[in-house]
Amino acid sequence: MTVLSDFSEELLLEYLFTTIAAADRPTTWWLSLHTDAPGETGVDNEMDTDDDADYTGAVRPEIEFTKLANNSVDNDDNITYSTTDGTASVAITHIGIWGGAAGETVGTGTYLAGGALDGTRTLTSTAPFTIAAGDLVIALN
C-alpha cells in the first residue's frame, strides 16, 4: 500500500481545493529502500542511514512514471538499486519515493510517498534490488 507523505497530501489539497499557489511539483523522482516503515518524512529506516553502515554512499535510482487510464501511474523501466559497497545482506521491507533534482542522495530531496513491499527482499553487494518495469504502481481510488 502506498501512503502519501504530509507534503504530498498538502500539495494535493492546495492544488485541488484552494486558490493558494501550490508548491512546484517535482519533475524527477527517486527510489529509497527501507528496512521498516519510512515514516511520515521518509527518513526512518532508510538503508544507509540507520544500522546499515556497510552500505555507505548509496545513490537512489531515478524513476520515470507513465500515467495509466485507471487513476494510477507505473514505472516506465526497470529500477535497479545496486551497490558494490558493503558485505552484509540487508532485508528490505519498504520503499520510498522522493522528488527533486537532488533526491538521488540519501538525506536530500522531498519525500512524496512510501509503502510496504509484498514481501521482504534481500539486498547484497552481489544481488541488486530490482523492480521490473510496470511493477511499481501508485494508485488513487
N, C-alpha and C positions, 0 to 999 in steps of 0.2 A: 504494500500500500504506500502510495506517495503522500507525504504530508508537506503542505506549503509552509515556508518559513513566515515569521511575522512580517518581514519586509515584503514578501510576495502577496500576503493577504492584504496589507495596507495598500500596495500598489494597485491591486485588482479592485478594491473597494473605491479608491480615489478615482481611478480611471472610469469605472462604470457608473458611479452614483453621485459624483460631485463635479463641480466645475473647477476644483483645485487642479493646478498644473501638476500632474503626476511626475514622479522622478523618471529620468531617462531609463528606458528599458535596455537590458543587456543585448549585445549583438554577438557575443561569443560565450560559450558555455563549456564547463569543465567538470570532470568526474572525480569525486573523492571516495576513498574506501574507508570503512569504519569497522571496528571490532565489536561495536554495540551501537545503540541508537545515537544519531548525531546531535540530538537535542535541538532546541529552537534556533540556535545560532550556527549550527553545523560544526562547531569546533570540538564537541565531545567525541572522544574515542576515535578520532581520525588517525589512521595509520601514519606513523612518522611523528606524531605529536604527543603520544601518550607513552605506552610501555613498549613501543616497537622501535627502540633506538637503533637496532641493527639496520633499519631502513631509513637512513638519513638522506636528505636532499631529494626526496621523492618529488616527481613532477606529475601533476594531474594531466591526464589526456584530454584533448579537446573533443567536444561532441557537436555534431551537426544534426539538426532535427528537421523532420518533414511533417507538415500538418496533414492529418488524416481526416476523413469525412465524418468520423464518429466522435467528435469532440475530444480528440486526442492528438498527440504527436508521438513520433518514434524516431530512433536514431537512424541516420542515413547509412552509416558504415560501421564496421566492427570498431569497438572501442577496446583498446588494449592498454592495460596498466602493467608495465613491466619494469623490473628493476634488476640490476646486476649487483647491487649493493645489499649486503646482509646475508646471513646464513640461517637465521631462524625461519620457521614457517609461521605465517600469520593467518588466523582464522577470520575471514571477512564475513560479516553478517548483514551489513547495511551499506548503502551508498548515499552520496550527497551530490547535488548539482549546484554549481557555482556559476555566477555570471560576472562579466567584466573582463577588460583587457588583461588584467594582472591575475586572473583567477587560477592560473596554472600552478602557482607556487603555494604550498601549504602555508596557511596563515594570511592569504590575500584573497581578494575578490569579495563578492556579495553572495551569501548563502541564499539559495532560492527554494530548494525543496530537498527532501530525502525520504528514504524508506528502507524497509527490510527486504532482503533477498528472499527468494523462495526457499532457500536452504543455505547452509554455511558453505563457503568456498574457501579453499586454502591457497594462499599466495606464497611462493618461494622464489629464490633467486633464479631458479631454472624453470619454473612453471608460472607464466604470466596469468593475470586475471583478464579474461576477455568476455565482453558482451557482444553477441553477434548482431549484425545489422537487423533492425526491426524488433529486437528483443527488449529494449528499454522503452517502455510505453508510459506516457504520462497522460492520464485521462481525467476529465472533469465530468461529473454526472449532473 
